[in-house]
């Protein structure tokens, strides 16, 4: 039984692995397996309806598991991105409040740790994304960035006397 479920179980790490340049082949494999499994399910159901053939439950369940895992992984990534974006927006709201009250943006934020001159935190659901805070213009402005990939990020900008602005991810 385990041998039959092994292809499905190989896809379980997709639930926590973000889709980026380093994991693109793994995600491509998962999407390809899901597409083929979905096609097999359609064929099984078609044969059941048209030719009144009995459905092989093991094949049906194996393919359904593959599709379920891949679609759960896609949902996990989307929920994680939204959670990280909301975390960045909330942090930006707090930083903006401090900027306006003290006429200078904070050098560090609670919940963040120092990483080569930047303040870094991680946020997400099952998949976590790096959230980076940094000050600009001698502490008059700040920027928060949720890093999805090498060149893909969600950004929030603010500062003393400024309203927050968002840049949508790639």
OpenMM code with the backbone's topology and positions (N, CA, C; nanometers):
from openmm import Vec3, app, unit

residues = "UNK UNK UNK UNK UNK UNK UNK UNK UNK UNK UNK UNK UNK UNK UNK UNK UNK UNK UNK UNK UNK UNK UNK UNK UNK UNK UNK UNK UNK UNK UNK UNK UNK UNK UNK UNK UNK UNK UNK UNK UNK UNK UNK UNK UNK UNK UNK UNK UNK UNK UNK UNK UNK UNK UNK UNK UNK UNK UNK UNK UNK UNK UNK UNK UNK UNK UNK UNK UNK UNK UNK UNK UNK UNK UNK UNK UNK UNK UNK UNK UNK UNK UNK UNK UNK UNK UNK UNK UNK UNK UNK UNK UNK UNK UNK UNK UNK UNK UNK UNK UNK UNK UNK UNK UNK UNK UNK UNK UNK UNK UNK UNK UNK UNK UNK UNK UNK UNK UNK UNK UNK UNK UNK UNK UNK UNK UNK UNK UNK UNK UNK UNK UNK UNK UNK UNK UNK UNK UNK UNK UNK UNK UNK UNK UNK UNK UNK UNK UNK UNK UNK UNK UNK UNK UNK UNK UNK UNK UNK UNK UNK UNK UNK UNK UNK UNK UNK UNK UNK UNK".split()
positions = [
    Vec3(0.0826, -0.1197, 0.0000),
    Vec3(0.0000, 0.0000, 0.0000),
    Vec3(0.0872, 0.1263, 0.0000),
    Vec3(0.1966, 0.1255, 0.0793),
    Vec3(0.2856, 0.2426, 0.0860),
    Vec3(0.3479, 0.2689, -0.0499),
    Vec3(0.3829, 0.1643, -0.1233),
    Vec3(0.4437, 0.1830, -0.2549),
    Vec3(0.3492, 0.2576, -0.3484),
    Vec3(0.2205, 0.2319, -0.3350),
    Vec3(0.1235, 0.2992, -0.4209),
    Vec3(0.1031, 0.4450, -0.3802),
    Vec3(0.1218, 0.4741, -0.2515),
    Vec3(0.1028, 0.6108, -0.2031),
    Vec3(0.2300, 0.6946, -0.2085),
    Vec3(0.3436, 0.6328, -0.2356),
    Vec3(0.4712, 0.7043, -0.2354),
    Vec3(0.4738, 0.8248, -0.3289),
    Vec3(0.4247, 0.8140, -0.4536),
    Vec3(0.4243, 0.9346, -0.5388),
    Vec3(0.3441, 1.0500, -0.4773),
    Vec3(0.2356, 1.0181, -0.4092),
    Vec3(0.1556, 1.1211, -0.3442),
    Vec3(0.2293, 1.1810, -0.2250),
    Vec3(0.2925, 1.0960, -0.1466),
    Vec3(0.3615, 1.1418, -0.0264),
    Vec3(0.4848, 1.2255, -0.0586),
    Vec3(0.5443, 1.2020, -0.1750),
    Vec3(0.6594, 1.2820, -0.2178),
    Vec3(0.6189, 1.4290, -0.2340),
    Vec3(0.4924, 1.4534, -0.2618),
    Vec3(0.4442, 1.5898, -0.2832),
    Vec3(0.4085, 1.6635, -0.1545),
    Vec3(0.4057, 1.5975, -0.0408),
    Vec3(0.3683, 1.6624, 0.0848),
    Vec3(0.4535, 1.7852, 0.1195),
    Vec3(0.5848, 1.7858, 0.0940),
    Vec3(0.6619, 1.9069, 0.1262),
    Vec3(0.6171, 2.0322, 0.0511),
    Vec3(0.5412, 2.0168, -0.0562),
    Vec3(0.4896, 2.1347, -0.1253),
    Vec3(0.4038, 2.2217, -0.0339),
    Vec3(0.3500, 2.1620, 0.0722),
    Vec3(0.2681, 2.2386, 0.1664),
    Vec3(0.3479, 2.3464, 0.2388),
    Vec3(0.4797, 2.3296, 0.2501),
    Vec3(0.5622, 2.4265, 0.3232),
    Vec3(0.6727, 2.4881, 0.2390),
    Vec3(0.6885, 2.4443, 0.1154),
    Vec3(0.7951, 2.4957, 0.0285),
    Vec3(0.7392, 2.6079, -0.0582),
    Vec3(0.7975, 2.7293, -0.0493),
    Vec3(0.7457, 2.8384, -0.1330),
    Vec3(0.7836, 2.8190, -0.2797),
    Vec3(0.6965, 2.8578, -0.3706),
    Vec3(0.7310, 2.8476, -0.5130),
    Vec3(0.8231, 2.9631, -0.5516),
    Vec3(0.9483, 2.9341, -0.5734),
    Vec3(1.0440, 3.0364, -0.6156),
    Vec3(1.1431, 2.9740, -0.7125),
    Vec3(1.2458, 3.0477, -0.7490),
    Vec3(1.3412, 3.0000, -0.8494),
    Vec3(1.4078, 2.8689, -0.8075),
    Vec3(1.4379, 2.8539, -0.6796),
    Vec3(1.5066, 2.7339, -0.6323),
    Vec3(1.4199, 2.6098, -0.6265),
    Vec3(1.2909, 2.6285, -0.6160),
    Vec3(1.2004, 2.5135, -0.6029),
    Vec3(1.1076, 2.4983, -0.7233),
    Vec3(1.1354, 2.5689, -0.8298),
    Vec3(1.0444, 2.5690, -0.9447),
    Vec3(1.0291, 2.4313, -1.0085),
    Vec3(1.1363, 2.3540, -1.0156),
    Vec3(1.1247, 2.2202, -1.0756),
    Vec3(1.0385, 2.1272, -0.9904),
    Vec3(1.0501, 2.1399, -0.8592),
    Vec3(0.9691, 2.0594, -0.7684),
    Vec3(0.8215, 2.0962, -0.7843),
    Vec3(0.7922, 2.2259, -0.7920),
    Vec3(0.6547, 2.2703, -0.8129),
    Vec3(0.6039, 2.2277, -0.9500),
    Vec3(0.6888, 2.2341, -1.0499),
    Vec3(0.6493, 2.1910, -1.1839),
    Vec3(0.6144, 2.0422, -1.1837),
    Vec3(0.6956, 1.9623, -1.1154),
    Vec3(0.6665, 1.8196, -1.1020),
    Vec3(0.5309, 1.7989, -1.0348),
    Vec3(0.5050, 1.8724, -0.9268),
    Vec3(0.3773, 1.8595, -0.8563),
    Vec3(0.2593, 1.8982, -0.9430),
    Vec3(0.2726, 2.0072, -1.0163),
    Vec3(0.1633, 2.0508, -1.1039),
    Vec3(0.1394, 1.9523, -1.2187),
    Vec3(0.2490, 1.8973, -1.2711),
    Vec3(0.2365, 1.7975, -1.3768),
    Vec3(0.1681, 1.6711, -1.3250),
    Vec3(0.2091, 1.6270, -1.2063),
    Vec3(0.1456, 1.5084, -1.1478),
    Vec3(-0.0019, 1.5339, -1.1198),
    Vec3(-0.0347, 1.6545, -1.0739),
    Vec3(-0.1752, 1.6875, -1.0464),
    Vec3(-0.2562, 1.6889, -1.1755),
    Vec3(-0.1994, 1.7448, -1.2814),
    Vec3(-0.2709, 1.7490, -1.4100),
    Vec3(-0.2959, 1.6078, -1.4627),
    Vec3(-0.1938, 1.5227, -1.4556),
    Vec3(-0.2103, 1.3849, -1.5024),
    Vec3(-0.3098, 1.3083, -1.4157),
    Vec3(-0.3029, 1.3294, -1.2866),
    Vec3(-0.3965, 1.2618, -1.1962),
    Vec3(-0.5392, 1.3081, -1.2211),
    Vec3(-0.5562, 1.4375, -1.2435),
    Vec3(-0.6886, 1.4902, -1.2730),
    Vec3(-0.7419, 1.4294, -1.4029),
    Vec3(-0.6554, 1.4163, -1.5011),
    Vec3(-0.6935, 1.3546, -1.6282),
    Vec3(-0.7338, 1.2078, -1.6072),
    Vec3(-0.6588, 1.1352, -1.5244),
    Vec3(-0.6933, 0.9960, -1.4951),
    Vec3(-0.8294, 0.9857, -1.4273),
    Vec3(-0.8576, 1.0792, -1.3351),
    Vec3(-0.9871, 1.0791, -1.2663),
    Vec3(-1.0997, 1.1025, -1.3663),
    Vec3(-1.0795, 1.1967, -1.4569),
    Vec3(-1.1816, 1.2246, -1.5598),
    Vec3(-1.2048, 1.1011, -1.6462),
    Vec3(-1.0969, 1.0339, -1.6850),
    Vec3(-1.1099, 0.9127, -1.7674),
    Vec3(-1.1843, 0.8037, -1.6911),
    Vec3(-1.1495, 0.7852, -1.5632),
    Vec3(-1.2200, 0.6848, -1.4823),
    Vec3(-1.3695, 0.7159, -1.4739),
    Vec3(-1.4029, 0.8411, -1.4490),
    Vec3(-1.5438, 0.8792, -1.4384),
    Vec3(-1.6149, 0.8672, -1.5740),
    Vec3(-1.5454, 0.9020, -1.6800),
    Vec3(-1.6016, 0.8896, -1.8149),
    Vec3(-1.6327, 0.7432, -1.8468),
    Vec3(-1.5386, 0.6552, -1.8151),
    Vec3(-1.5603, 0.5118, -1.8381),
    Vec3(-1.6757, 0.4593, -1.7537),
    Vec3(-1.6900, 0.5140, -1.6349),
    Vec3(-1.7984, 0.4711, -1.5460),
    Vec3(-1.9341, 0.5123, -1.6041),
    Vec3(-1.9425, 0.6339, -1.6551),
    Vec3(-2.0699, 0.6852, -1.7056),
    Vec3(-2.1034, 0.6274, -1.8433),
    Vec3(-2.0068, 0.6281, -1.9339),
    Vec3(-2.0342, 0.5875, -2.0719),
    Vec3(-2.0362, 0.4352, -2.0877),
    Vec3(-1.9329, 0.3711, -2.0378),
    Vec3(-1.9187, 0.2262, -2.0605),
    Vec3(-1.9642, 0.1420, -1.9417),
    Vec3(-2.0107, 0.2069, -1.8376),
    Vec3(-2.0596, 0.1419, -1.7162),
    Vec3(-1.9576, 0.0405, -1.6630),
    Vec3(-1.8323, 0.0852, -1.6628),
    Vec3(-1.7257, 0.0028, -1.6059),
    Vec3(-1.7103, 0.0366, -1.4584),
    Vec3(-1.6696, -0.0633, -1.3840),
    Vec3(-1.6481, -0.0431, -1.2415),
    Vec3(-1.5197, 0.0390, -1.2218),
    Vec3(-1.5253, 0.1365, -1.1299),
    Vec3(-1.4083, 0.2220, -1.1019),
    Vec3(-1.3146, 0.1479, -1.0077),
    Vec3(-1.1867, 0.1461, -1.0450),
    Vec3(-1.0840, 0.0904, -0.9569),
    Vec3(-1.0617, 0.1913, -0.8442),
    Vec3(-1.1075, 0.1574, -0.7240),
    Vec3(-1.1042, 0.2513, -0.6118),
    Vec3(-0.9624, 0.2918, -0.5745),
    Vec3(-0.8673, 0.2003, -0.5837),
    Vec3(-0.7295, 0.2334, -0.5471),
    Vec3(-0.6706, 0.3399, -0.6399),
    Vec3(-0.6904, 0.3219, -0.7695),
    Vec3(-0.6394, 0.4200, -0.8662),
    Vec3(-0.7095, 0.5543, -0.8462),
    Vec3(-0.8396, 0.5484, -0.8229),
    Vec3(-0.9162, 0.6712, -0.8013),
    Vec3(-0.8662, 0.7454, -0.6770),
    Vec3(-0.8442, 0.6739, -0.5673),
    Vec3(-0.7992, 0.7364, -0.4431),
    Vec3(-0.6557, 0.7891, -0.4539),
    Vec3(-0.5677, 0.7136, -0.5199),
    Vec3(-0.4294, 0.7587, -0.5375),
    Vec3(-0.4251, 0.8907, -0.6137),
    Vec3(-0.4979, 0.8979, -0.7230),
    Vec3(-0.4991, 1.0192, -0.8050),
    Vec3(-0.5698, 1.1340, -0.7343),
    Vec3(-0.6740, 1.1033, -0.6603),
    Vec3(-0.7432, 1.2074, -0.5838),
    Vec3(-0.6517, 1.2658, -0.4769),
    Vec3(-0.5700, 1.1819, -0.4156),
    Vec3(-0.4770, 1.2293, -0.3132),
    Vec3(-0.3738, 1.3244, -0.3726),
    Vec3(-0.3223, 1.2927, -0.4898),
    Vec3(-0.2255, 1.3804, -0.5570),
    Vec3(-0.2883, 1.5166, -0.5838),
    Vec3(-0.4082, 1.5169, -0.6397),
    Vec3(-0.4770, 1.6429, -0.6706),
    Vec3(-0.5046, 1.7211, -0.5420),
    Vec3(-0.5479, 1.6524, -0.4381),
    Vec3(-0.5766, 1.7178, -0.3102),
    Vec3(-0.4514, 1.7810, -0.2503),
    Vec3(-0.3396, 1.7110, -0.2524),
    Vec3(-0.2148, 1.7644, -0.1962),
    Vec3(-0.1690, 1.8876, -0.2731),
    Vec3(-0.1706, 1.8814, -0.4049),
    Vec3(-0.1224, 1.9951, -0.4849),
    Vec3(-0.2140, 2.1166, -0.4678),
    Vec3(-0.3448, 2.0960, -0.4710),
    Vec3(-0.4344, 2.2098, -0.4523),
    Vec3(-0.4265, 2.2651, -0.3101),
    Vec3(-0.4023, 2.1794, -0.2116),
    Vec3(-0.3812, 2.2265, -0.0741),
    Vec3(-0.2519, 2.3079, -0.0645),
    Vec3(-0.1499, 2.2657, -0.1359),
    Vec3(-0.0238, 2.3401, -0.1366),
    Vec3(-0.0416, 2.4777, -0.1993),
    Vec3(-0.1170, 2.4850, -0.3088),
    Vec3(-0.1434, 2.6140, -0.3733),
    Vec3(-0.2213, 2.7048, -0.2779),
    Vec3(-0.3216, 2.6508, -0.2110),
    Vec3(-0.3990, 2.7293, -0.1145),
    Vec3(-0.3114, 2.7748, 0.0015),
    Vec3(-0.2235, 2.6876, 0.0482),
    Vec3(-0.1327, 2.7225, 0.1573),
    Vec3(-0.0429, 2.8392, 0.1192),
    Vec3(0.0087, 2.8385, -0.0023),
    Vec3(0.0944, 2.9470, -0.0494),
    Vec3(0.0165, 3.0782, -0.0536),
    Vec3(-0.1051, 3.0740, -0.1061),
    Vec3(-0.1857, 3.1968, -0.1159),
    Vec3(-0.2219, 3.2508, 0.0225),
    Vec3(-0.2608, 3.1631, 0.1153),
    Vec3(-0.2910, 3.2065, 0.2516),
    Vec3(-0.1660, 3.2641, 0.3182),
    Vec3(-0.0517, 3.2007, 0.2947),
    Vec3(0.0738, 3.2479, 0.3538),
    Vec3(0.1119, 3.3852, 0.3012),
    Vec3(0.0952, 3.4066, 0.1713),
    Vec3(0.1261, 3.5380, 0.1134),
    Vec3(0.0365, 3.6458, 0.1742),
    Vec3(-0.0920, 3.6183, 0.1831),
    Vec3(-0.1847, 3.7164, 0.2403),
    Vec3(-0.1520, 3.7452, 0.3861),
    Vec3(-0.1174, 3.6417, 0.4605),
    Vec3(-0.0838, 3.6616, 0.6016),
    Vec3(0.0428, 3.7450, 0.6160),
    Vec3(0.1430, 3.7195, 0.5328),
    Vec3(0.2672, 3.7969, 0.5378),
    Vec3(0.2413, 3.9416, 0.4956),
    Vec3(0.1572, 3.9629, 0.3941),
    Vec3(0.1239, 4.0989, 0.3522),
    Vec3(0.0490, 4.1737, 0.4620),
    Vec3(-0.0449, 4.1075, 0.5275),
    Vec3(-0.1181, 4.1711, 0.6371),
    Vec3(-0.0254, 4.2020, 0.7545),
    Vec3(0.0690, 4.1144, 0.7823),
    Vec3(0.1675, 4.1383, 0.8872),
    Vec3(0.2499, 4.2626, 0.8534),
    Vec3(0.2919, 4.2744, 0.7271),
    Vec3(0.3698, 4.3912, 0.6845),
    Vec3(0.2865, 4.5183, 0.6936),
    Vec3(0.1599, 4.5119, 0.6539),
    Vec3(0.0729, 4.6296, 0.6621),
    Vec3(0.0512, 4.6730, 0.8065),
    Vec3(0.0300, 4.5761, 0.8950),
    Vec3(0.0100, 4.6080, 1.0363),
    Vec3(0.1369, 4.6670, 1.0961),
    Vec3(0.2517, 4.6081, 1.0655),
    Vec3(0.3791, 4.6607, 1.1149),
    Vec3(0.4023, 4.8015, 1.0604),
    Vec3(0.3679, 4.8236, 0.9342),
    Vec3(0.3828, 4.9565, 0.8745),
    Vec3(0.2920, 5.0576, 0.9441),
    Vec3(0.1723, 5.0155, 0.9807),
    Vec3(0.0809, 5.1036, 1.0537),
    Vec3(0.1432, 5.1453, 1.1868),
    Vec3(0.2010, 5.0505, 1.2594),
    Vec3(0.2656, 5.0815, 1.3871),
    Vec3(0.3878, 5.1712, 1.3677),
    Vec3(0.4690, 5.1403, 1.2674),
    Vec3(0.5880, 5.2209, 1.2395),
    Vec3(0.5485, 5.3615, 1.1967),
    Vec3(0.4425, 5.3741, 1.1173),
    Vec3(0.3954, 5.5050, 1.0725),
    Vec3(0.3499, 5.5892, 1.1907),
    Vec3(0.2841, 5.5266, 1.2859),
    Vec3(0.2386, 5.5969, 1.4056),
    Vec3(0.3581, 5.6508, 1.4842),
    Vec3(0.4620, 5.5700, 1.4990),
    Vec3(0.5831, 5.6136, 1.5698),
    Vec3(0.6522, 5.7252, 1.4924),
    Vec3(0.6589, 5.7131, 1.3609),
    Vec3(0.7210, 5.8176, 1.2773),
    Vec3(0.6527, 5.9520, 1.2976),
    Vec3(0.5210, 5.9516, 1.2986),
    Vec3(0.4469, 6.0769, 1.3123),
    Vec3(0.4563, 6.1350, 1.4524),
    Vec3(0.4597, 6.0500, 1.5556),
    Vec3(0.4669, 6.0983, 1.6934),
    Vec3(0.6058, 6.1508, 1.7286),
    Vec3(0.7098, 6.0808, 1.6828),
    Vec3(0.8469, 6.1153, 1.7225),
    Vec3(0.9244, 6.1897, 1.6146),
    Vec3(0.8637, 6.2152, 1.5007),
    Vec3(0.9289, 6.2821, 1.3861),
    Vec3(1.0523, 6.2068, 1.3374),
    Vec3(1.0575, 6.0813, 1.3690),
    Vec3(1.1646, 5.9939, 1.3203),
    Vec3(1.1137, 5.8509, 1.3234),
    Vec3(1.1446, 5.7767, 1.2204),
    Vec3(1.1001, 5.6372, 1.2127),
    Vec3(1.1862, 5.5511, 1.3041),
    Vec3(1.1282, 5.4474, 1.3618),
    Vec3(1.2039, 5.3644, 1.4560),
    Vec3(1.3212, 5.2922, 1.3892),
    Vec3(1.4292, 5.2796, 1.4657),
    Vec3(1.5470, 5.2085, 1.4146),
    Vec3(1.5252, 5.0575, 1.4181),
    Vec3(1.4454, 5.0119, 1.5136),
    Vec3(1.4176, 4.8690, 1.5231),
    Vec3(1.2725, 4.8499, 1.5660),
    Vec3(1.2209, 4.7334, 1.5365),
    Vec3(1.0828, 4.6996, 1.5698),
    Vec3(1.0803, 4.5753, 1.6571),
    Vec3(0.9831, 4.5684, 1.7476),
    Vec3(0.9730, 4.4488, 1.8310),
    Vec3(0.9260, 4.3319, 1.7445),
    Vec3(0.9806, 4.2166, 1.7698),
    Vec3(0.9480, 4.0980, 1.6916),
    Vec3(1.0403, 4.0776, 1.5729),
    Vec3(1.1256, 4.1751, 1.5452),
    Vec3(1.2212, 4.1664, 1.4349),
    Vec3(1.3606, 4.1465, 1.4931),
    Vec3(1.4469, 4.0835, 1.4191),
    Vec3(1.5859, 4.0692, 1.4626),
    Vec3(1.6776, 4.1336, 1.3590),
    Vec3(1.7952, 4.1744, 1.4047),
    Vec3(1.8898, 4.2425, 1.3170),
    Vec3(1.9582, 4.1415, 1.2251),
    Vec3(1.9622, 4.1745, 1.0957),
    Vec3(2.0250, 4.0880, 0.9969),
    Vec3(2.1010, 4.1760, 0.8978),
    Vec3(2.2281, 4.1962, 0.9243),
    Vec3(2.3146, 4.2768, 0.8379),
    Vec3(2.2599, 4.4183, 0.8157),
    Vec3(2.2167, 4.4818, 0.9224),
    Vec3(2.1702, 4.6192, 0.9140),
    Vec3(2.0220, 4.6354, 0.8859),
    Vec3(1.9533, 4.5273, 0.8571),
    Vec3(1.8097, 4.5322, 0.8333),
    Vec3(1.7386, 4.4618, 0.9481),
    Vec3(1.6143, 4.4985, 0.9700),
    Vec3(1.5312, 4.4304, 1.0677),
    Vec3(1.4504, 4.3246, 0.9932),
    Vec3(1.4583, 4.2003, 1.0379),
    Vec3(1.3973, 4.0883, 0.9652),
    Vec3(1.3043, 4.0090, 1.0567),
    Vec3(1.1900, 3.9693, 1.0021),
    Vec3(1.0969, 3.8787, 1.0695),
    Vec3(1.0442, 3.7826, 0.9631),
    Vec3(0.9784, 3.6779, 1.0071),
    Vec3(0.9186, 3.5823, 0.9146),
    Vec3(0.7701, 3.5709, 0.9470),
    Vec3(0.6888, 3.5639, 0.8417),
    Vec3(0.5449, 3.5534, 0.8612),
    Vec3(0.4858, 3.4681, 0.7500),
    Vec3(0.3748, 3.4060, 0.7804),
    Vec3(0.3066, 3.3228, 0.6835),
    Vec3(0.2146, 3.2259, 0.7527),
    Vec3(0.1680, 3.1299, 0.6779),
    Vec3(0.0781, 3.0285, 0.7314),
    Vec3(0.1596, 2.9005, 0.7484),
    Vec3(0.1619, 2.8135, 0.6544),
    Vec3(0.2532, 2.6986, 0.6580),
    Vec3(0.3857, 2.7348, 0.5924),
    Vec3(0.3787, 2.8118, 0.4848),
    Vec3(0.4974, 2.8619, 0.4174),
    Vec3(0.5284, 2.9982, 0.4765),
    Vec3(0.6531, 3.0216, 0.5170),
    Vec3(0.6881, 3.1508, 0.5753),
    Vec3(0.7675, 3.2341, 0.4764),
    Vec3(0.7422, 3.3645, 0.4795),
    Vec3(0.8123, 3.4586, 0.3934),
    Vec3(0.8889, 3.5589, 0.4786),
    Vec3(1.0002, 3.6027, 0.4253),
    Vec3(1.0864, 3.6988, 0.4937),
    Vec3(1.0268, 3.8390, 0.4808),
    Vec3(1.0112, 3.9076, 0.5946),
    Vec3(0.9618, 4.0450, 0.5975),
    Vec3(1.0770, 4.1325, 0.6467),
    Vec3(1.1190, 4.2283, 0.5642),
    Vec3(1.2359, 4.3113, 0.5934),
    Vec3(1.1921, 4.4558, 0.6157),
    Vec3(1.2381, 4.5149, 0.7281),
    Vec3(1.2120, 4.6555, 0.7587),
    Vec3(1.3436, 4.7305, 0.7513),
    Vec3(1.3418, 4.8458, 0.6857),
    Vec3(1.4615, 4.9297, 0.6858),
    Vec3(1.4228, 5.0767, 0.6753),
    Vec3(1.5086, 5.1597, 0.7359),
    Vec3(1.4871, 5.3044, 0.7359),
    Vec3(1.5601, 5.3676, 0.6182),
    Vec3(1.5025, 5.4769, 0.5695),
    Vec3(1.5612, 5.5501, 0.4578),
    Vec3(1.5733, 5.6981, 0.4955),
    Vec3(1.6530, 5.7719, 0.4221),
    Vec3(1.6657, 5.9170, 0.4383),
    Vec3(1.6893, 5.9586, 0.5835),
    Vec3(1.7881, 5.8975, 0.6451),
    Vec3(1.8282, 5.9281, 0.7830),
    Vec3(1.7131, 5.9147, 0.8827),
    Vec3(1.6303, 5.8153, 0.8629),
    Vec3(1.5228, 5.7864, 0.9570),
    Vec3(1.3933, 5.8597, 0.9303),
    Vec3(1.3840, 5.9324, 0.8217),
    Vec3(1.2603, 6.0061, 0.7905),
    Vec3(1.1589, 5.9190, 0.7167),
    Vec3(1.2030, 5.8161, 0.6508),
    Vec3(1.1149, 5.7243, 0.5768),
    Vec3(1.1472, 5.5808, 0.6160),
    Vec3(1.0569, 5.4903, 0.5844),
    Vec3(1.0822, 5.3479, 0.6062),
    Vec3(1.0213, 5.2686, 0.4917),
    Vec3(1.0636, 5.1472, 0.4824),
    Vec3(1.0086, 5.0549, 0.3843),
    Vec3(1.0010, 4.9165, 0.4458),
    Vec3(0.8948, 4.8466, 0.4194),
    Vec3(0.8774, 4.7067, 0.4593),
    Vec3(0.8599, 4.6262, 0.3325),
    Vec3(0.9300, 4.5149, 0.3251),
    Vec3(0.9257, 4.4326, 0.2045),
    Vec3(0.9017, 4.2865, 0.2420),
    Vec3(0.8014, 4.2256, 0.1802),
    Vec3(0.7770, 4.0817, 0.1945),
    Vec3(0.8401, 4.0169, 0.0727),
    Vec3(0.9423, 3.9367, 0.0946),
    Vec3(1.0176, 3.8771, -0.0164),
    Vec3(0.9602, 3.7413, -0.0536),
    Vec3(0.9061, 3.7340, -0.1759),
    Vec3(0.8529, 3.6079, -0.2267),
    Vec3(0.9575, 3.5310, -0.3054),
    Vec3(1.0368, 3.6020, -0.3803),
    Vec3(1.1370, 3.5413, -0.4672),
    Vec3(1.2485, 3.6435, -0.4859),
    Vec3(1.3446, 3.6111, -0.5668),
    Vec3(1.4596, 3.6984, -0.5874),
    Vec3(1.4159, 3.8375, -0.6330),
    Vec3(1.3267, 3.8451, -0.7283),
    Vec3(1.2855, 3.9737, -0.7823),
    Vec3(1.1355, 3.9978, -0.7690),
    Vec3(1.0722, 3.9358, -0.6736),
    Vec3(0.9289, 3.9491, -0.6538),
    Vec3(0.9018, 3.9761, -0.5059),
    Vec3(0.8423, 4.0926, -0.4769),
    Vec3(0.8135, 4.1267, -0.3382),
    Vec3(0.6939, 4.2212, -0.3301),
    Vec3(0.6348, 4.2249, -0.2119),
    Vec3(0.5285, 4.3194, -0.1787),
    Vec3(0.5929, 4.4240, -0.0889),
    Vec3(0.5700, 4.5526, -0.1176),
    Vec3(0.6363, 4.6575, -0.0401),
    Vec3(0.5360, 4.7569, 0.0155),
    Vec3(0.5677, 4.8079, 0.1350),
    Vec3(0.4917, 4.9135, 0.2000),
    Vec3(0.5909, 5.0239, 0.2325),
    Vec3(0.5575, 5.1464, 0.1953),
    Vec3(0.6450, 5.2609, 0.2217),
    Vec3(0.5698, 5.3616, 0.3073),
    Vec3(0.6442, 5.4315, 0.3920),
    Vec3(0.5846, 5.5352, 0.4753),
    Vec3(0.6941, 5.6240, 0.5314),
    Vec3(0.6549, 5.7146, 0.6180),
    Vec3(0.7535, 5.8022, 0.6788),
    Vec3(0.6894, 5.9196, 0.7483),
    Vec3(0.7740, 6.0108, 0.7953),
    Vec3(0.7282, 6.1278, 0.8689),
    Vec3(0.6435, 6.2152, 0.7763),
    Vec3(0.5177, 6.2360, 0.8147),
    Vec3(0.4275, 6.3205, 0.7376),
    Vec3(0.3820, 6.2602, 0.6059),
    Vec3(0.4086, 6.1350, 0.5830),
    Vec3(0.3674, 6.0691, 0.4590),
    Vec3(0.2529, 5.9723, 0.4848),
    Vec3(0.1742, 5.9470, 0.3836),
    Vec3(0.0754, 5.8407, 0.3948),
    Vec3(0.1379, 5.7135, 0.3379),
    Vec3(0.0922, 5.6025, 0.3860),
    Vec3(0.1492, 5.4751, 0.3420),
    Vec3(0.1126, 5.4464, 0.1964),
    Vec3(0.2055, 5.3855, 0.1271),
    Vec3(0.1784, 5.3425, -0.0093),
    Vec3(0.2219, 5.1976, -0.0230),
    Vec3(0.1514, 5.1257, -0.1067),
    Vec3(0.1786, 4.9845, -0.1273),
    Vec3(0.2185, 4.9618, -0.2717),
    Vec3(0.3084, 4.8697, -0.2927),
    Vec3(0.3390, 4.8267, -0.4291),
    Vec3(0.3002, 4.6801, -0.4398),
    Vec3(0.2185, 4.6506, -0.5350),
    Vec3(0.1693, 4.5146, -0.5530),
    Vec3(0.2841, 4.4230, -0.5982),
    Vec3(0.2782, 4.2977, -0.5566),
    Vec3(0.3849, 4.2039, -0.5961),
    Vec3(0.3833, 4.1771, -0.7459),
    Vec3(0.4963, 4.1333, -0.7930),
    Vec3(0.5164, 4.1059, -0.9362),
    Vec3(0.3946, 4.0532, -0.9958),
] * unit.nanometer
topology = app.Topology()
chain = topology.addChain("A")
for resn in residues:
    res = topology.addResidue(resn, chain)
    for name in ("N", "CA", "C"):
        topology.addAtom(name, app.Element.getBySymbol(name[0]), res)
